[in-house]
Amino acid sequence: MAAARMALVSCARRLPSLPSPLTLSRPRAGAVSFLAAQPSPATAPRSGRNLALFCSLSPTSPSLTEAAVALPPPKAAVEETKPPVPSGDEKGEPTVEELAGLLDVRVGRVVKAWRHPEADTLYVEEVDVGEAEPRTICSGLVNFLPIEELQDRNVIVLANLKPRNMRGIKSNGMLMAASDASHENVELLIPSEGSFPGERVWFGSEEEKNRQSDPASPNQVQKKKIWEAVQPHLRTTDNCIAVLGDKQMRTSAGLVFCKSLQGARVS
């Protein structure tokens, strides 16, 4: 301690422009006390090493108050001013319209229809959907439509469902129909006159036809439950036109509709 006191006295003699040790203990208002920045006596080292700061100052050096202001801000203050780390753009969930664009809905023509030999409620149809061979499709329409209404008739087919075994016959698609809330009345969806087998159906305006995406594979439709996500949004209007939300179902020849069911669900 004696050595430290001697060093302080020596520094004070070399720097006559600095305040005396007595005045340093009471800084002016608004000034920074350089004694307050030093370690407390309880924690200060017993050597005079920390007094080198005082001895190194010259009359041309910045004042102690300026030196204290020029010190870098505390670490915590720097961290508070850091900009937040961007989380990155995350792709949102697809809309119902986008999911509907992944469905392969086509115009079909029933070439032949007959009763399923092992199921009383099923018809079996051979349907031309623009492919090399007609598709075999099973439909639970026996209780709703006479078979004569199926023969040689244009229909709407959901063509990219995964094939299902229906009592020994593999069904490769689904005829789309409208039904009332009680499911007591069912009517097939009908494409406008002049629609041709195999053409793809879309929802919306003529311009939206050109923005259709490629249909998903049957495995994708099943795995991502695309049909289950779209079907609740399909219905018929007061004019019996099939719509997805407010977008009308269309072919190249015009709208898709049913005979008479208004506000019906479509499946």
C-alpha positions in Angstrom: 0.0 0.0 0.0 2.8 2.4 0.8 4.3 1.8 -2.7 0.9 2.5 -4.3 0.5 5.8 -2.4 4.0 6.9 -3.5 3.2 6.1 -7.1 0.0 8.1 -7.0 1.8 11.1 -5.5 4.4 10.8 -8.2 1.7 10.8 -11.0 0.0 13.8 -9.5 3.3 15.7 -9.6 3.9 14.8 -13.2 0.4 15.9 -14.3 -0.2 19.3 -12.8 -3.2 19.8 -15.0 -5.1 17.0 -13.5 -7.2 17.5 -10.4 -5.6 16.7 -7.1 -6.5 13.4 -5.4 -8.7 15.4 -3.0 -10.8 16.9 -5.8 -11.0 13.6 -7.7 -13.1 12.2 -4.9 -15.8 14.8 -5.7 -16.4 15.2 -9.4 -18.2 18.2 -10.9 -21.8 17.8 -11.8 -22.1 16.0 -15.2 -18.4 14.9 -15.1 -17.3 11.3 -14.9 -15.2 10.4 -11.8 -12.2 8.3 -12.9 -11.9 7.1 -9.3 -15.4 5.5 -9.6 -14.2 3.4 -12.5 -11.4 1.9 -10.6 -11.7 -1.3 -8.6 -12.8 -1.0 -5.0 -10.1 -1.3 -2.4 -11.4 -4.7 -1.4 -10.8 -6.1 -4.9 -7.9 -4.0 -6.1 -4.5 -5.6 -6.5 -1.9 -4.6 -3.9 0.6 -3.6 -6.6 0.7 -0.2 -8.3 0.1 -1.7 -11.7 -3.4 -0.2 -12.2 -2.0 3.3 -11.7 -0.3 3.1 -15.0 -3.4 4.5 -16.6 -2.9 7.8 -14.7 0.8 8.0 -15.4 0.4 7.4 -19.1 -1.9 10.4 -19.6 -0.2 13.5 -20.9 -1.4 17.1 -21.0 -2.3 16.6 -24.7 -4.4 13.4 -24.1 -8.2 13.6 -24.0 -9.6 14.5 -20.6 -10.7 11.7 -18.3 -14.3 12.6 -18.9 -13.9 12.2 -22.7 -11.9 8.9 -22.2 -14.7 7.5 -20.1 -17.4 8.5 -22.7 -15.4 7.0 -25.5 -15.3 3.6 -23.9 -17.3 0.9 -25.8 -20.9 0.3 -24.5 -21.4 -2.6 -22.2 -21.8 -6.0 -23.8 -25.5 -6.2 -22.8 -26.2 -3.0 -24.6 -24.6 -4.2 -27.8 -26.6 -7.4 -27.8 -29.8 -5.5 -27.4 -29.2 -3.6 -30.6 -28.5 -6.6 -32.7 -31.1 -7.1 -35.5 -33.3 -10.2 -35.1 -32.2 -13.2 -37.1 -34.5 -13.7 -40.1 -36.5 -16.9 -39.8 -36.7 -17.4 -43.6 -39.7 -17.7 -45.8 -41.8 -20.8 -45.3 -44.1 -22.0 -48.0 -47.7 -21.7 -47.0 -50.3 -24.4 -47.3 -51.8 -24.8 -50.8 -55.2 -23.3 -51.4 -58.3 -25.4 -52.2 -58.1 -24.1 -55.8 -54.5 -25.2 -56.1 -55.4 -28.7 -54.7 -58.3 -28.9 -57.1 -55.9 -28.2 -59.9 -54.1 -31.5 -59.0 -57.2 -33.5 -59.6 -57.5 -35.1 -63.0 -61.2 -34.5 -63.7 -62.2 -35.5 -67.2 -65.1 -35.8 -69.5 -66.0 -39.5 -70.1 -68.5 -41.4 -72.2 -70.1 -44.6 -70.9 -69.6 -47.2 -73.5 -71.3 -50.1 -71.7 -72.9 -50.6 -68.2 -74.2 -53.6 -66.3 -75.1 -54.7 -62.8 -72.2 -56.0 -60.7 -72.7 -59.8 -60.3 -71.6 -59.7 -56.6 -72.9 -56.4 -55.3 -76.6 -55.4 -55.5 -75.9 -51.7 -55.2 -73.1 -51.4 -57.8 -73.1 -50.8 -61.5 -70.0 -51.6 -63.6 -69.2 -49.3 -66.5 -66.7 -49.2 -69.3 -65.9 -45.5 -69.7 -64.0 -43.8 -72.6 -61.8 -41.1 -71.0 -59.6 -40.5 -74.1 -57.2 -43.4 -73.4 -56.4 -46.4 -75.6 -58.9 -48.6 -73.8 -62.0 -47.7 -71.8 -61.7 -47.7 -68.0 -63.6 -50.0 -65.8 -65.4 -48.1 -63.0 -67.8 -49.3 -60.3 -70.5 -46.9 -59.1 -73.0 -47.3 -56.3 -75.9 -45.9 -58.3 -78.3 -48.8 -58.6 -80.7 -47.4 -56.1 -80.7 -43.9 -57.7 -80.5 -44.3 -61.5 -82.0 -46.8 -64.0 -79.2 -48.4 -66.0 -80.7 -46.8 -69.2 -79.5 -43.4 -68.0 -75.9 -44.6 -68.0 -75.7 -46.1 -71.5 -74.0 -44.0 -74.1 -74.0 -41.0 -71.8 -71.4 -38.3 -71.3 -70.3 -38.1 -67.6 -67.6 -36.4 -65.4 -64.9 -38.8 -64.2 -62.4 -38.3 -61.4 -59.6 -40.2 -63.1 -56.5 -40.0 -60.8 -57.9 -41.9 -57.8 -56.0 -45.1 -56.8 -57.7 -48.2 -58.2 -59.9 -50.0 -55.7 -61.1 -53.6 -55.6 -64.9 -53.6 -55.5 -66.1 -57.1 -54.9 -63.7 -58.7 -57.2 -63.7 -56.0 -59.9 -61.0 -53.3 -59.9 -62.5 -49.8 -60.2 -60.3 -47.3 -61.8 -61.9 -43.9 -61.2 -65.2 -42.4 -60.0 -68.3 -41.0 -61.7 -69.0 -37.6 -60.1 -72.6 -36.9 -59.0 -74.6 -34.4 -57.0 -76.7 -35.5 -54.0 -79.0 -33.9 -51.5 -78.3 -33.6 -47.8 -80.2 -36.8 -47.0 -78.5 -38.7 -49.9 -81.9 -39.8 -51.1 -81.6 -38.2 -54.5 -78.5 -38.5 -56.6 -77.9 -37.1 -60.1 -74.8 -37.5 -62.3 -72.9 -34.4 -63.3 -73.4 -33.6 -67.0 -70.9 -31.8 -69.3 -72.2 -29.3 -71.8 -73.2 -30.6 -75.2 -70.2 -30.7 -77.5 -67.7 -31.8 -74.7 -65.5 -34.6 -75.9 -64.2 -37.7 -74.0 -60.8 -37.2 -72.4 -60.7 -33.5 -72.2 -59.8 -32.1 -68.8 -62.3 -30.2 -66.7 -61.2 -27.0 -64.8 -62.7 -24.5 -62.4 -63.0 -20.8 -63.1 -62.7 -18.6 -66.1 -61.4 -19.4 -69.6 -58.0 -17.8 -68.7 -57.6 -20.1 -65.7 -57.7 -23.1 -68.0 -54.2 -22.3 -69.2 -52.9 -22.0 -65.6 -53.8 -25.6 -64.7 -51.0 -27.6 -63.1 -50.3 -31.2 -64.2 -52.5 -33.7 -62.3 -51.0 -35.5 -59.3 -50.4 -39.2 -59.4 -53.0 -41.5 -57.8 -50.5 -42.3 -55.1 -50.0 -38.5 -54.3 -53.8 -38.0 -54.3 -54.2 -40.7 -51.8 -51.2 -39.9 -49.6 -51.8 -36.2 -49.4 -55.6 -36.7 -49.2 -56.2 -34.2 -52.0 -59.7 -35.3 -52.8 -60.7 -35.3 -49.2 -59.5 -31.6 -48.9 -61.3 -30.5 -52.1 -64.6 -32.4 -51.9 -66.3 -30.4 -49.0 -66.0 -27.3 -51.2 -67.8 -28.7 -54.2 -71.6 -28.1 -54.6 -74.2 -27.0 -57.0 -75.7 -23.6 -57.3 -79.4 -22.5 -57.5 -79.0 -23.0 -61.2 -77.7 -26.6 -60.7 -74.2 -25.6 -61.9 -71.3 -27.4 -60.3 -68.9 -25.1 -58.5 -65.8 -25.1 -56.4 -66.4 -22.2 -54.0 -67.4 -19.5 -56.4 -65.6 -21.0 -59.4 -67.7 -22.8 -62.0 -66.7 -26.2 -63.3 -66.1 -26.0 -67.1 -65.3 -27.9 -70.2 -64.3 -26.5 -73.6 -68.0 -26.5 -74.5 -69.4 -24.8 -71.4 -70.4 -25.5 -67.9 -70.9 -28.7 -65.9 -74.3 -29.1 -64.2 -76.8 -31.6 -62.9 -80.5 -32.1 -63.8 -82.3 -30.5 -60.8 -80.5 -30.6 -57.5 -79.8 -27.2 -56.1 -77.3 -26.5 -53.3 -76.3 -30.2 -53.4 -73.0 -31.7 -52.4 -70.8 -33.1 -55.2 -68.8 -36.3 -54.8 
